[in-house]
Amino acid sequence: MSEEYSLQEVPEGFKTLKNAAMAEQHVGPFYYKKVDEGLALGFYASEHHSNAIGTVHGGVLLFFADYAVIMIAMKGQKESCATVSCSCDFISGAKRGEWIEAEGTITRRTGSLVFVTGRIFTGDKTLLTFQSVVKRIHAK
């Protein structure tokens, strides 16, 4: 963990995923915690998440949305998932140093697909909304 992250205190109850994919480790770190009927996911917006104007790069928010969708779809399941489609709408921007969270809901689960909708936000400000479909990959 870099010194930049150690200066930020992760909110209580959040932890990193064991054996996170290399891409998630490179872009993140991303955190999660179990809440009521789902998951809360988050990360600190850092310098390496920034674009040329000093706000969080839209690609980072898209990456985080995809991470959130997969985590939400897999919660409580003994299977993996792969993104089939993801539609996102940018609503607002975020600044370095802000704690950014994602929340979502499974709207439908079939034998082969999971449909997830949600948002990425900081405080009471929505940054991005998403709707996604993921393919269920059943363990053999």
TORKOL-4160 file (C-alpha; in steps of 0.2 Angstrom, whole numbers, padded with zeros to 4 digits, m for minus):
140
<pt num="1" X="0000" Y="0000" Z="0000"/>
<pt num="2" X="0007" Y="0017" Z="m0005"/>
<pt num="3" X="0010" Y="0031" Z="0008"/>
<pt num="4" X="m0004" Y="0041" Z="m0001"/>
<pt num="5" X="m0017" Y="0028" Z="0004"/>
<pt num="6" X="m0010" Y="0026" Z="0022"/>
<pt num="7" X="m0014" Y="0045" Z="0025"/>
<pt num="8" X="m0032" Y="0041" Z="0022"/>
<pt num="9" X="m0042" Y="0032" Z="0035"/>
<pt num="10" X="m0054" Y="0019" Z="0027"/>
<pt num="11" X="m0071" Y="0020" Z="0034"/>
<pt num="12" X="m0075" Y="0007" Z="0048"/>
<pt num="13" X="m0080" Y="m0010" Z="0041"/>
<pt num="14" X="m0072" Y="m0009" Z="0024"/>
<pt num="15" X="m0059" Y="m0021" Z="0018"/>
<pt num="16" X="m0050" Y="m0026" Z="0003"/>
<pt num="17" X="m0054" Y="m0042" Z="m0007"/>
<pt num="18" X="m0042" Y="m0056" Z="m0004"/>
<pt num="19" X="m0035" Y="m0062" Z="m0021"/>
<pt num="20" X="m0041" Y="m0047" Z="m0030"/>
<pt num="21" X="m0037" Y="m0047" Z="m0049"/>
<pt num="22" X="m0021" Y="m0038" Z="m0054"/>
<pt num="23" X="m0031" Y="m0025" Z="m0063"/>
<pt num="24" X="m0041" Y="m0021" Z="m0048"/>
<pt num="25" X="m0025" Y="m0020" Z="m0037"/>
<pt num="26" X="m0018" Y="m0008" Z="m0050"/>
<pt num="27" X="m0032" Y="0004" Z="m0052"/>
<pt num="28" X="m0038" Y="0003" Z="m0034"/>
<pt num="29" X="m0037" Y="m0002" Z="m0021"/>
<pt num="30" X="m0055" Y="m0005" Z="m0019"/>
<pt num="31" X="m0064" Y="m0009" Z="m0003"/>
<pt num="32" X="m0080" Y="m0017" Z="0002"/>
<pt num="33" X="m0091" Y="m0021" Z="0017"/>
<pt num="34" X="m0107" Y="m0031" Z="0020"/>
<pt num="35" X="m0122" Y="m0021" Z="0023"/>
<pt num="36" X="m0140" Y="m0026" Z="0027"/>
<pt num="37" X="m0145" Y="m0035" Z="0011"/>
<pt num="38" X="m0130" Y="m0031" Z="0000"/>
<pt num="39" X="m0113" Y="m0023" Z="m0001"/>
<pt num="40" X="m0106" Y="m0006" Z="0000"/>
<pt num="41" X="m0090" Y="m0003" Z="m0011"/>
<pt num="42" X="m0078" Y="0011" Z="m0010"/>
<pt num="43" X="m0061" Y="0019" Z="m0014"/>
<pt num="44" X="m0051" Y="0035" Z="m0010"/>
<pt num="45" X="m0049" Y="0046" Z="m0025"/>
<pt num="46" X="m0031" Y="0048" Z="m0027"/>
<pt num="47" X="m0018" Y="0057" Z="m0038"/>
<pt num="48" X="m0017" Y="0041" Z="m0049"/>
<pt num="49" X="m0036" Y="0041" Z="m0052"/>
<pt num="50" X="m0035" Y="0059" Z="m0059"/>
<pt num="51" X="m0037" Y="0066" Z="m0076"/>
<pt num="52" X="m0028" Y="0081" Z="m0083"/>
<pt num="53" X="m0040" Y="0094" Z="m0074"/>
<pt num="54" X="m0037" Y="0086" Z="m0057"/>
<pt num="55" X="m0054" Y="0077" Z="m0056"/>
<pt num="56" X="m0057" Y="0058" Z="m0055"/>
<pt num="57" X="m0055" Y="0051" Z="m0073"/>
<pt num="58" X="m0071" Y="0044" Z="m0080"/>
<pt num="59" X="m0062" Y="0028" Z="m0085"/>
<pt num="60" X="m0058" Y="0025" Z="m0067"/>
<pt num="61" X="m0077" Y="0027" Z="m0062"/>
<pt num="62" X="m0082" Y="0015" Z="m0076"/>
<pt num="63" X="m0069" Y="0003" Z="m0070"/>
<pt num="64" X="m0076" Y="0005" Z="m0052"/>
<pt num="65" X="m0094" Y="0002" Z="m0059"/>
<pt num="66" X="m0089" Y="m0014" Z="m0067"/>
<pt num="67" X="m0080" Y="m0020" Z="m0051"/>
<pt num="68" X="m0096" Y="m0015" Z="m0041"/>
<pt num="69" X="m0107" Y="m0024" Z="m0053"/>
<pt num="70" X="m0097" Y="m0040" Z="m0052"/>
<pt num="71" X="m0096" Y="m0040" Z="m0033"/>
<pt num="72" X="m0114" Y="m0036" Z="m0031"/>
<pt num="73" X="m0119" Y="m0050" Z="m0043"/>
<pt num="74" X="m0108" Y="m0063" Z="m0035"/>
<pt num="75" X="m0112" Y="m0059" Z="m0017"/>
<pt num="76" X="m0118" Y="m0075" Z="m0008"/>
<pt num="77" X="m0115" Y="m0086" Z="m0024"/>
<pt num="78" X="m0102" Y="m0099" Z="m0027"/>
<pt num="79" X="m0098" Y="m0094" Z="m0045"/>
<pt num="80" X="m0090" Y="m0081" Z="m0055"/>
<pt num="81" X="m0097" Y="m0068" Z="m0067"/>
<pt num="82" X="m0092" Y="m0059" Z="m0083"/>
<pt num="83" X="m0099" Y="m0043" Z="m0089"/>
<pt num="84" X="m0110" Y="m0044" Z="m0105"/>
<pt num="85" X="m0115" Y="m0026" Z="m0105"/>
<pt num="86" X="m0114" Y="m0010" Z="m0095"/>
<pt num="87" X="m0123" Y="0006" Z="m0098"/>
<pt num="88" X="m0117" Y="0021" Z="m0088"/>
<pt num="89" X="m0122" Y="0039" Z="m0087"/>
<pt num="90" X="m0110" Y="0052" Z="m0079"/>
<pt num="91" X="m0120" Y="0064" Z="m0068"/>
<pt num="92" X="m0106" Y="0074" Z="m0059"/>
<pt num="93" X="m0087" Y="0074" Z="m0055"/>
<pt num="94" X="m0077" Y="0069" Z="m0040"/>
<pt num="95" X="m0061" Y="0077" Z="m0033"/>
<pt num="96" X="m0045" Y="0069" Z="m0026"/>
<pt num="97" X="m0046" Y="0065" Z="m0008"/>
<pt num="98" X="m0065" Y="0061" Z="m0008"/>
<pt num="99" X="m0071" Y="0044" Z="m0003"/>
<pt num="100" X="m0081" Y="0037" Z="m0017"/>
<pt num="101" X="m0094" Y="0023" Z="m0015"/>
<pt num="102" X="m0105" Y="0012" Z="m0025"/>
<pt num="103" X="m0121" Y="0003" Z="m0021"/>
<pt num="104" X="m0132" Y="m0007" Z="m0032"/>
<pt num="105" X="m0147" Y="m0019" Z="m0033"/>
<pt num="106" X="m0150" Y="m0036" Z="m0042"/>
<pt num="107" X="m0165" Y="m0033" Z="m0052"/>
<pt num="108" X="m0166" Y="m0050" Z="m0059"/>
<pt num="109" X="m0156" Y="m0066" Z="m0058"/>
<pt num="110" X="m0160" Y="m0080" Z="m0071"/>
<pt num="111" X="m0151" Y="m0097" Z="m0073"/>
<pt num="112" X="m0138" Y="m0088" Z="m0084"/>
<pt num="113" X="m0138" Y="m0070" Z="m0081"/>
<pt num="114" X="m0139" Y="m0057" Z="m0067"/>
<pt num="115" X="m0146" Y="m0039" Z="m0070"/>
<pt num="116" X="m0139" Y="m0025" Z="m0059"/>
<pt num="117" X="m0143" Y="m0007" Z="m0057"/>
<pt num="118" X="m0134" Y="0006" Z="m0046"/>
<pt num="119" X="m0125" Y="0021" Z="m0043"/>
<pt num="120" X="m0108" Y="0028" Z="m0039"/>
<pt num="121" X="m0108" Y="0043" Z="m0027"/>
<pt num="122" X="m0098" Y="0053" Z="m0014"/>
<pt num="123" X="m0108" Y="0060" Z="0001"/>
<pt num="124" X="m0125" Y="0065" Z="m0006"/>
<pt num="125" X="m0119" Y="0068" Z="m0024"/>
<pt num="126" X="m0122" Y="0055" Z="m0037"/>
<pt num="127" X="m0107" Y="0054" Z="m0049"/>
<pt num="128" X="m0113" Y="0040" Z="m0061"/>
<pt num="129" X="m0127" Y="0028" Z="m0063"/>
<pt num="130" X="m0126" Y="0011" Z="m0071"/>
<pt num="131" X="m0136" Y="m0004" Z="m0077"/>
<pt num="132" X="m0127" Y="m0020" Z="m0081"/>
<pt num="133" X="m0130" Y="m0038" Z="m0087"/>
<pt num="134" X="m0117" Y="m0051" Z="m0081"/>
<pt num="135" X="m0116" Y="m0069" Z="m0087"/>
<pt num="136" X="m0116" Y="m0082" Z="m0073"/>
<pt num="137" X="m0101" Y="m0094" Z="m0074"/>
<pt num="138" X="m0106" Y="m0109" Z="m0063"/>
<pt num="139" X="m0092" Y="m0118" Z="m0053"/>
<pt num="140" X="m0089" Y="m0135" Z="m0059"/>
